[in-house]
Amino acid sequence: MANVTNRQSPAASRLTLQVEQQLGAFQLLAALDLPAIGVSGIFGPSGSGKTSLLRLIAGLERPIRGTITLGEQTLLNTQQGIFIPPHRRRIGVVFQEARLFPHYLVRGNLAYGMRSPAPQRFAEIVELLGIERLLERMPGTLSGGEARRVAIGRALLSEPQLLLMDEPLTGLDDARKNELLRYITRLTQQVDIPIVYVSHDAKEITSIADHLVVMKAGQVRASNKLDALLQRFDLTHELGGFDAASLLEGTVIAHDATYDLTHLALDDGHQLVLPGISAALGRRLRVRILARDIALSLVPISGTSYRNQLSATIVDNTILPETPYTVEIRLAIGTFTLRARLTRKSWDEMGLKQGMQVTALIRSVSFSAC
Ligand SMILES: Nc1ncnc2c1ncn2[C@@H]1O[C@H](COP(=O)(O)OP(=O)(O)OP(=O)(O)O)[C@@H](O)[C@H]1O
């Protein structure tokens, strides 16, 4: 399917803000500059201020002080008395619950926010979200996942410059969560509208975000490309703890049908063997690998079930106070950095240290596409 293009140039959608808000005893103090493409995840524990920040961006609340700019347009400048109301901001919002109009058919709900008739765009978005068969149904007859897909479709059809999603998977069972996440991932690849995606779930956010904002107690603790933040030892606890992971991106170059394996070429020439993934040759793919799924050897080994042996250099290492008997390691593999984790006993017995050349051993099944 062709990309569903936004009429705005993507560069028109960079979001910058600096806001201060007081909500009872809670203070939100945030400064951010988010890219005009891809998914920016807003991540943090319950009560850290994620939804409050989203409501300020949407214009559903006014901060005490601040500025918000989307592309060239100033949405808010408290000093200059500028406040663009929500309905005049080109921002689509998808809340935790679908909030569809109960007396309109799905078709009517989708058409509601359209600025002008656009049958082709309508058909593309309906297909993208897999809601063709739901068009003549009433919202009350839809499952939770279906209703969310319709809500996302309605938001997209209003031709927003920016799409905000607040915990869109909340309350769905695991199967529906995975299904909706697949649709949202597809959407992020085919619709060139930047998305700000709020979640408190580390696995969910690391599977979808390109850029990540980590919130803590009303403040921005970190904001950067997701893979850069995943490499930071000091964020290990927040970003997955035991499930700390790295991301790698490459191009699908071959499928081995006999053994159901897929070969991925990283941009620096390294190749990985992964469990079979149904993706066309040439497609870009992002894979995730858990730090605890990487083993190290001082020399390349033969006669092993590890399908991936990569020559690596130990960049640095640390022991985190939460996990005193394991060593967190960063490995340079070509132009990539990978997180690994060993027991302290292995680290000591192997005599490992910074700067050493080692072989990283990774089983194919350890990779998961995201
Ligand atoms: N209108 C309000 N009056 C007083 N306190 C508020 C108000 N709105 C939010 N808060 C408080 O502000 C804090 C941040 O709330 P917010 O909903 O933004 O957090 P969150 O990170 O989105 O949490 P969750 O993941 O649970 O949705 C919370 O302590 C909340 O109780």
PDBQT file of the ligand as one rigid body, heavy atoms in Angstrom, charges set to zero:
ROOT
HETATM    1  N1  LIG A 401      -6.769  18.390  38.260  1.00  0.00    +0.000 N 
HETATM    2  C1  LIG A 401      -5.872  17.922  39.131  1.00  0.00    +0.000 A 
HETATM    3  N2  LIG A 401      -5.845  18.347  40.409  1.00  0.00    +0.000 NA
HETATM    4  C2  LIG A 401      -4.929  17.901  41.290  1.00  0.00    +0.000 A 
HETATM    5  N3  LIG A 401      -3.982  16.994  40.967  1.00  0.00    +0.000 NA
HETATM    6  C3  LIG A 401      -3.968  16.527  39.725  1.00  0.00    +0.000 A 
HETATM    7  C4  LIG A 401      -4.903  16.959  38.736  1.00  0.00    +0.000 A 
HETATM    8  N4  LIG A 401      -4.624  16.318  37.574  1.00  0.00    +0.000 NA
HETATM    9  C5  LIG A 401      -3.563  15.517  37.823  1.00  0.00    +0.000 A 
HETATM   10  N5  LIG A 401      -3.164  15.642  39.110  1.00  0.00    +0.000 N 
HETATM   11  C6  LIG A 401      -2.037  14.948  39.737  1.00  0.00    +0.000 C 
HETATM   12  O1  LIG A 401      -0.916  15.183  38.929  1.00  0.00    +0.000 OA
HETATM   13  C7  LIG A 401      -0.065  14.038  38.938  1.00  0.00    +0.000 C 
HETATM   14  C8  LIG A 401       0.258  13.621  37.503  1.00  0.00    +0.000 C 
HETATM   15  O2  LIG A 401      -0.913  13.090  36.922  1.00  0.00    +0.000 OA
HETATM   16  P1  LIG A 401      -0.911  12.477  35.445  1.00  0.00    +0.000 P 
HETATM   17  O3  LIG A 401      -2.275  11.946  35.176  1.00  0.00    +0.000 OA
HETATM   18  O4  LIG A 401      -0.375  13.494  34.523  1.00  0.00    +0.000 OA
HETATM   19  O5  LIG A 401       0.143  11.294  35.607  1.00  0.00    +0.000 OA
HETATM   20  P2  LIG A 401       0.467  10.101  34.609  1.00  0.00    +0.000 P 
HETATM   21  O6  LIG A 401       1.961  10.003  34.555  1.00  0.00    +0.000 OA
HETATM   22  O7  LIG A 401      -0.249  10.278  33.330  1.00  0.00    +0.000 OA
HETATM   23  O8  LIG A 401      -0.109   8.873  35.418  1.00  0.00    +0.000 OA
HETATM   24  P3  LIG A 401      -0.855   7.522  34.894  1.00  0.00    +0.000 P 
HETATM   25  O9  LIG A 401       0.201   6.672  34.216  1.00  0.00    +0.000 OA
HETATM   26  O10 LIG A 401      -1.338   6.915  36.179  1.00  0.00    +0.000 OA
HETATM   27  O11 LIG A 401      -1.960   7.951  33.975  1.00  0.00    +0.000 OA
HETATM   28  C9  LIG A 401      -0.761  12.983  39.750  1.00  0.00    +0.000 C 
HETATM   29  O12 LIG A 401      -0.227  12.990  41.040  1.00  0.00    +0.000 OA
HETATM   30  C10 LIG A 401      -2.204  13.452  39.754  1.00  0.00    +0.000 C 
HETATM   31  O13 LIG A 401      -2.852  13.024  40.931  1.00  0.00    +0.000 OA
ENDROOT
TORSDOF 0
